[in-house]
Amino acid sequence: MYGLNEREAKEIIKSSLLKNPDLKYYINNDYIEEIINLLIEGVAKAIEENNRKIVKDVERELKLKSRYH
């Protein structure tokens, strides 16, 4: 598969958040942590789904072009 899968996207996002670990100390709230986790999961799924759609679209375009050439 092309692009990032969900796990890889999550790792990149979490790594970015870990660049400032003090934030977790100062924002010590379970609800905020849950919201952040849900956002990470949602963004990662969106990235993976977008990559699948890109591959499908490219394959469809290649099939169309091959019909006319």
Secondary structure, DSSP 4 states (H G I P E B T S, - for coil): --S--HHHHHHHHHHHHTTSTHHHHHS--HHHHHHHHHHHHHHHHHHHHHHHHHHHHHHHHHHHHHHH-
